Structures are given as structure tokens and as C-alpha cells.
Amino acid sequence: MKIIGWGVVAGAFMLPELAYSQRVEMGAKVGGQINNPYASPGASASSSEDRILFGPMTEVQVTHGMSVEFDALYSKFANFSSACCPPFSISGSQIIGTQTVRTHSWQLPLILRWRLQLHHQAISLGAGFSARNIFTASHISATQMPSFGGPMGPPFDLRSSDSDWTYGPVFAAGISFRAGFVHLQPELRYIRWNDSPLAAGKLDSFQALIGISAGLGGANTRF
């Protein structure tokens, strides 16, 4: 998983070579996931915080009407807290406490785009590949409980973290137009992830995004 994820990142770093003497557009993407990111209902499933996506974008024109785009989209999932812990002991004493889990992700899509002129409106179609890194940090705040009476032990903290890579194909469709030197690209995307480290996480992701960018170098095109 990590090899594929870093392969997408390496491909993105090759864009400057591709961009030599070509038109480059840099800007930002903002939007969110349309469908519920969780397969089962729950408190975290109803949070809008789980659906927001934003981050930088770079697009390089390859030929007239064709370009390559790379995004780095950040998403922060709602924190989850619950009473813990699984039955286990420390030095013969059971522990009780609260566990808090914080999760965020980076999506790294690399997309080949085609733009077609249809009734005086530029239609944007895209297909590519996306890697996603999900980072989870867990914090347990607990107290030792004696098994057979006696005073309670001192409070203590247990911290751990984990990072997982997933990947999948991405397909995009939208429109493309300009407002002065600013390029606007509202679009819909679909990603089919191969796996989800999230508890009850969905593999299908439908997203609504808008890209706002400005061109650097090369010929100024109207698509």
C-alpha cells in the first residue's frame, strides 16, 4: 500500500518536468463528500466535519484540451470518545478510563483531463488514480483499579498511532470556465477505494468539488 501511495506522490513531482514550456495552473480545491462516509448510522456518521475536503492543486496542460492534474486534499474526521477499556490488567490491576480517537486523511489524486467544447461550454472529463493516507491517533486516559480492594492507582495515559494507505480509480466530470485570469472548475468525482481502515467506512466516495486556479507561463487557453 505504501509503495503505491508514494508512487502517486513521485508521479506528482514529475509534473515540473512535464510543465517545461507548458501552461501551468496552480490553485486550490474545496468541497466535500456527498454520500455518507460510513456504512452504518451513528453519531459520527451525522457530522458534516467528516465530509469536508480542501487542499492545493496543480494542473499542467499537455496539449490543447488535455491536461494532467494533481491534488492534495485534506479531510479531518470527527473525534470519537468512548469509555474503555477492553478487559486487561496492568500488574494485576484492572484499568478503567476514556479513549479518544482522532483521525485525518490526505487524498492524492492524479488525473488525466480532457476538455470538450459543447454548445459554447467547456465540458471537463477526467480519469486517473488516487492514493489515500489515513492517520489515526488514540489516547487512553485511565486509572488502575485494584482487583481485591485497596487504594486506586495513579492515573496514567496510553498513546498510540497508526497510518494506513488505500488506493483506487477516480473518475471526474464537470464544467470549466474563466472569470478574468481565474479558472473555475466545478466538478463531481467518484472514487472506489480498495479498503477502508475506518470502522464501518464505505468504499465508494462521491465528491462535489470546485477548483480555483490561475495560470503561469505558456499560452493562455480558453478551455
PyMOL commands that set and color helices and strands:
alter all, ss='L'
color gray80, all
select helices_A, chain A and resi 2-13+15-18+44-46+48-51
alter helices_A, ss='H'
color red, helices_A
select strands_A, chain A and resi 24-33+52-63+66-71+73-76+80-84+89-90+93-118+121-145+155-179+182-192+204-216
alter strands_A, ss='S'
color yellow, strands_A
deselect
rebuild
show_as cartoon
